[in-house]
Amino acid sequence: MNKYTKITASIGPKCEDCETLTRMIKAGVNMCRLNFSHDTGDVQGHKIDMIREISAELNTPVAILIDLQGPKHRIGNFETEDKYPLEIGQRFTFDTDPTPGNSTRVQLPDDDVLASLNIGDRILLNDGKIEMRVDFASPERVDATVIRGNEIWSRRGFNLPDTEIATSVLTAKDRADLEYAVTKKPDYVAISFVQKPEDIAEVRDFITQRTSHPIKIIAKIERPNAVERITDIAAAADGIMIARGDLAVEVPYAAVPAISRHIIRECRKMNKPVIVATQMLASMVTSEFPTRAEITDVANAAYLRADSTMTSEETTIGANPVNTIETMANILSHADADAIANPYDWSRVENMPENDWSRSVASMAYLNRASAIVVFARDTIATTQISCRKPDIPVVAICNESVIANQLCLSRGVFPIYNNELFGMRDAFNAARQFGINSGKLVIVDEEKISLRTLD
């Protein structure tokens, strides 16, 4: 199924066997996400080996994305496992004292968080069901007023939408996980809770000091300050994930669609692929069919020309991961076909420069009604730029290295072929035929040379 919009599938207990993974890749998975919040490095390493073996056996490039846990903040424990009542307007204290909490206080174990909070900042607990506002702040103690919520209990996670935390984006766990992960040569690493472009530089530094393998970095956008700095973050990263789960806790949930659209546009300007994530087919964790709203959500990502949609629990713990991927691929194929039949001139909206070479390639293909664009991809740069112009015809990328083919699995409308012997003009025709195009015009891109050839 030659859909244009790619699928990133999270791999977990329900789909980590060879047979299920093979069926999912055949059904349309282009990138496998391994969540390092779960399982040890060697367990994840086994999954990486299995995905590589399946990819080679099927002769189908598949990208591997390592998703680091990042700084997950949780409050401490209470005196009992009971839920403690809260009243609107009451005072509640967070402090450094490890003594079990009660109805008026609890430990906040992260010194860097306490030191970063300011008067007026919001503290959201339990996925935003509890809201408190800071009245007093010191490095040892924070006093807050309860604005929303009626009970609290041990180890609740919290979000700080108004606070920039002065800490490393890599926790000690992330460093250990990444230390192992780079030895397995993944294609992408996703960084959680990015706040600024310097976070990308820190991780890139960490990686390049440990391997020469060209691992690309995906910045997960989950915080308001990341949205405000999206242009700088996208420029520093190799791609963006719109992590709508935490984002919808930290910004008004009604603003998430508009923010997502804004991020997709900015990524296109910056020639960076973008993944739309979280609850796309959430009902399929237990159901055989998606809801009508979920169908529309997946289709809208394709209409917006996002590069990839993503599954989470639907494939990790869902009842039928293969059915989920088949369903998502089916929705995307219909939406992609409709988007191509009813194109929208995004180039005007984005005010792309008239002399942009990748826009010239897309225009040449459109004006000559070409059947495909064939790129000799010695790296990912040219092909990704062409993909970001959304030419709405196949971009066949002939790659002489497997890592390039794998990384191009994320770019919308790109169909990578790994063959280090296909690198002459005649090979462009062979690659097009391998993809199923047997006639028509081809726009061929080989480094700085752009040509128009007829295939017959």
N, C-alpha and C positions, 0 to 999 in steps of 0.2 A: 504494500500500500504506500504509494509515493505522496504522502502528505507533506506539506511545506513546513508546518509548525511542528517542532520536535517535542518529544516526550522525555522528561526526566522522571525516573521511577525510584522511589525510596525502597531499599532492599532490607527486609527484616525476616522474622521467624516464618512467615507464611510463604515466602518466595525465595528462600536462600538455598534451595536444592537445585541441582543441575537441570532437571527436567522442567521445572516451573520457570526458571530463568531463561532457558532456551525458548520456551513457548512465548514468554513475554517479549523477548527480543524479536522473535519472528512476527509478533503482533504489532510491533511499532516502537519499542523502547529504543531511544537513541543514547541516553546517558543514564548510568546507574549511580544513585546517591547512597553513600554509606555514612550513616549518622554515628559519629564517634561519641555521642552522648551515651550510646549503648554498646555493649560488648568490648572486649579487650582488643588490643592491636593485632595479636596473632589471629584471633577469630575473624576480624575484618580483613586481614591479609589473606586468609584462606578464600574469602569471598572474591577478593581482587583476582587471585589466581584462577578461580573458576570462571569469572567473567571473561578474562583474557582467553582462556581455553575455548569457551563457547564462541567468542568473537572470531577466533582463528578458524574454528571448525565450520562456522557458517559463512566465512569470508565476508563478514559484515563488520565494519568499524563500529565500536561502542566506546563512548567516553566514560571515564570513572571520576566521580566527584567525591572528595573527602569533605565531610561537613563537620567542622570542629564545634564542640559544645559552647565555648565562650564563657564569659562570666555570668553564670546563672546565680542570681542572688536569692537567698532564702532567710527568713527569720529563724530564731532558735526554737528550742523546745519549751513547752509549758509544764506545769507541775503534774498534770494528768493528761491523758489522751482525750479528755472531754473538749467540747467546743465551749469557748468562753464568750459570754454575751457582750455586745457592744451597744452603746446608746449614742445616738446622734448628738453631737456637741460635747461629748465627754473628752477628757484629756487622756492620752495614751503615750507612754514613753518607750523609746528604743534606746538601748544602751549597750555598753561593752561587757556588762556583768554576765558570766556564763550560768549564773543561778537560774533554774527553771522559772519561766514567766508565770504571770497570773493575770487577773482581769484588768490590770492597769499598766503592765510593763512586760517586755520581753527582750531578750538579747538580739542585737543585730551584729552578727559575727564579723562583718566586713569593715575594717577600720577605714579603708579608702572611701567607702560609701558615706559613713558618718562624717568624715572630714569634708566631703563634697557638698552635703546638703546645706541649703540656705533657707532662711525664713520665707514662707510663702510657697515653697516647693511642695508638689503633690507626691504622696506615697500611695501607690495603687497595689493592693494585695489580692491574691487569689483571682488572677485574670481580670482585675479591675472591679470585682464585686465589692471590694472594700476600698474606700478613698479616705485618706487623711491629709491634712494640711499642716505643714511645719510652723510652729509658733516660736520655738526656741531651738537653736542649733549650736552645738559645740562638738569638738572631736570625740568627747566621751559620752554625750547624751543628746538625744533629740526628743523634744516634746511636741506632740501633734494633736490636732483636734479631729475627731471623727466626723466626716462629712456624709459618708454613705457606708452601709454595711451593718449587720446585726450580730455577727459572731466571728470569732477568730480562733485558730488552733495551730498546732505545731507545724513548723517547716513549710509555711506558706511561701510561695514565691512572690516576689514583688518587682514592680516596674517604677522607674523614676523619670517621667516624661519631661520634667522641667530641669533636670540636673545633668550636667556633664561630669562624669566620674573621672577623676584624675588617676587613671590606672592603665596598665598595659592591656591591650586587647587580647593578649595571649595569657591565659592562666597557666599555673604549673601543670595541670592536666593536659591543656592544649599543647604545651611545649613537648611533653612526653609523647603524646599521640602523634604530633607532627614529626617528631624525631624518628619515630618508627615508620610513619606513612611515607615519607620521602624515599625510604629504601624500596618501596613497592612501586615507585614511579607512577603515581596517579596523573591524570590529565589536568584536573582542577582541584583546588582547595577552596572551600567556602569559609569565610570568617564571619562569626556571629557578633552581633551588637557593635558593628562599626559605628564610630562617632565622627571620624575625621580622616582625611587622606593620609595623614601620618601613620594611621593604623595599618594601612596597606603597605606602606614602606617598611614598617617594622616586620611584618610577616614575610615580605619579599626578601628582606635582608636575612632573616632566619633561614629561609629556604635556600637561597643562593650560597650561603656559607656551608651548606651540607650536601648539595648535589648540583650537577651541571644540567640535569634533566630539566627541560623547559616547562615547569609546572605553572599553569595560569591560575590567577587568583580571582575568585568571585566574592564581591562584597554583599553581604546580606543587609538589606535596608529594613530596620526594625524600630528605629528611634526617630523622633521629630528632628533632632539636630542633624541626623544623617540625611533626612529629606531636604533640609535647608541647604546642605552642602553637596547635593547630589552631583552637580557638575564637576566639582573638584574630586569627589570620590570616584565618579565614573572615569575621569581622566587618569586617576592613579591605578584603578583596578583593570582587570581584563574582561570583566563582565559583572552584571548586577543580578541579585535575586530579590524580588519584592516579596518579603516574608510577611504576608498579610496578617498572620496570627498575632504576633507581638505588636505589630504596627497598629492593628485595630484596637489594642489596649491602650497604647500610648498617645494616639491621636484620636479625634472624634471619629467613630466608626463610619459615619455617613460620608466622611471625606476620603476614605480609602480608595474608592473607584477613581476619583479625580486625581489623587496623588499617584495612583498606579499609572494612569494615562500620561501624567506629566513625566514620570520616570522613564516610561517607554520612549517618549519623544526625545528626552535628553540623551538617552543611551544611543538612539539612532544618530543624533548629531555627533556624538563622540565615537561612533563606529564600534560600539560595544554591545555584545549580545545581552539579552535580558530574559530572565526566567520569572514567570508568574506562579506563585506557590500558595499553598494552604487551603484545604477544604474544598478543592475543586470538584471532587466527586465523593464527598464525605459520607453521604448516605450509603454508598456501596461498601462501606465497612461491614454492613449487615445485609444490605439489600442487593438483589440481582440487577435492579434498574436504578439509574440516577433520577433525581427530581428534575422537573422542568427548569427550575432555577439554576441547577448545576449545569444542565446542558447549555443554557444560555451563557453562563459564566465561562465555560470552556470555549464556546464559540466566540465570545467577545474578545478573548485573548488572541484568537486567530485574526479577528477583524482588525484589531489594533496592531497587527503585525509583530506581536511578541515572538521571540525566538523559540521559547519552550514553555509548555505548561508542566506542572509537577504534581506527582502523587505523594502522599505521606502515609497516613494510617491505612488508606485504601489498599495499599499493596503490602505494607509491613505486617499488619495484623488483620487485614480484611478477609472476608469469607472466600473471595475468588479473585485473586490478583490478576490472573490472565484475562478474565472477563472484564475487569476494570480497564486494563490497557486496551483491549479490543474496543470497548465502548468509547474511551477517550480518543483513540485513533479514528474511529468512525465519525465522531462529532467533528474532529479537526479536519478530516478530509472533506466533509460537506462544507464546512465553514471556509476552508481555504479555497475551494472551487468557487464559492459564491463571492468571496473577496476578490478573486481574479476576474470574475465575470462583471463585477461592479466596482472597478478600482476607484480609489480616492487619491487625489494628487497630494500626497504628503510632502513632496519636495517643496511645494509653495508654502505650506504651513510651516515647515522647518526653516525656510529661507536659506536653503543650501546654496553655496557659491556656484555661480554659473560655470566656472572652470574646474569644478570638482571632477577629477578623472573618472572616479567610479560612477558618478552620475552620467558621464559621457558614455560609459560602457552600457549602462542600463538603457539610456536613450537610444543608442545604436541598435540594441536588441529589439526595443519596442518599435522603432520606426521601420526596421527591416523585417518585422514579424518573425524574428529568429525563433527556432525551436528550442535552443538552449544556449547558455554561455558556458564555455569550457575554459577552465583556468588550470594552468600548470602551477600547482601550489608547492613552491619550495619552502614556504612558511604559511602562516595563517592570515597574514596582514591583508593582502590584496583581496582574497576571497571573502574575508569578513567585511571589508569595506563595500564590496559589491553586494553582498547579502543585505547590508544595512540600507541600501537604496531600494530594497524590496522590488526587484524587477519583475516578479510574478511569472517568470519562466524558470525552468530548472537551471541551477548553477552546478555543473559537474566539475568537481575538483579532483584532478589527477595528482596524487600525493606520492612523493618518493620516500617518505618516512611515515611509519605507522602512527607516531604521536601526532603528526599534523592531521592525518585522516581522522584520528580519534577526537581531537580538539574541535575540528570542523563539524562534528556531529551536533554541536550546540547551535550552529548558525542556521537561521530560517532559510529554507529553500535550497540549501547546499547538500549535494549528494556526493560524498567523498568516495574515491576509489583509491585503494592503496596498491600501487604497483610501481616498484622502482625501476622497471624497465620501460614503462610507457612515458617517454619524454621527447617525442618528435611530433611534427605537425600531423603526420599520418595517424599517430596515436590518438590525437584529438578525435578523429573520426571513429576510431575503434572504441574509445571510451564512450562516445555518444551512443554507438550501437549497443555497447554493453549495457547502457542504461535503458535501452529500448527505443532510441530515436534513430530512425532509418532514412529519413529524408528531411529536407528543409535547410535553412541557413543556420550557421553556427557563428557566434561571436567568440573568437579565440583570444585569450589573454595569456601572454607569455612574457613575464616580467614587464618591461615597458612597451612591448609590442602588442598592438590590438589589431586584429584582422577579421574580415568577414569572409567566410567560406561557405560554399554550398555542398551539402551532403547528399549524394545520390548513388 
